[in-house]
Amino acid sequence: MPKLKTHKGLKKRIKIGAKGKVTRSKGGKSHLMSGKSGRKKGHLRKKSGVSPAFSKIMKRALNLS
């Protein structure tokens, strides 16, 4: 069997913590920001967690599990 390749697009978008927790940035920040409230923009700045089921899929795409 050949080696499995890492999904490079996903690798650039998520971070995996020491205990295996997956974090990602929220979308919707690239344009049309003037129509969003300051509160909304503040919430978009924060990192978001990923559900355990989806994190298993992401780790498989990165060949970590």
N, C-alpha and C positions, 0 to 999 in steps of 0.2 A: 504493500500500500504506500502511495506517495504521502508526503507530509501535507497536513491540512494548512491552508493559508488563513492568516488572520484577516478579519474584515476591517480594512484600514479606515473606512469612513466612520465606523462605530468606535474604533479605537481613539479617534480624535475628539469624539463627542462625549465620552463618559469617563469617569474616574472610578477606580475600585479601591476601597479603603483596605486597611490592614486586616480587618475581620471579614472581608468579602462583601461589604456593603457597596452597592452601586449608586452613584450620584450622577445627575445630568443637569444641564442648563435648560431653562424653559425657553420655548420658542416665542415668536411674536414680538421681537425686540428690534428687528432690522429697519423697519420703516413704518410710517403712519403713527409716529409716537406722539404727535401734537394732539391727536384726538383722544389719547388715553389720559386718565387722571394720574396725579402724582402717586396716589396710593397703589394704583394698578401697576405703574412702572416700578415702584419699590418692590412689589411682590414678584415681578418678573425678574428682578436682579438676583433674587435668592436661588440657591441650588435646590433641586428637587430630588427626592428619593424615588426608587423604583420598586414596584411590587416584587415579592419573592418569586412569583411565577415568571414574570418578564425578565427578572435578573438572571434566571437560569438560562433563558433563551439567549440573552446577551453574552453570558459567559461561554456558552457553546460556540457562538459566532467568533469569539476571541480565542477559542481553544484553551480555556483555562480550566475546564472541568473534565 
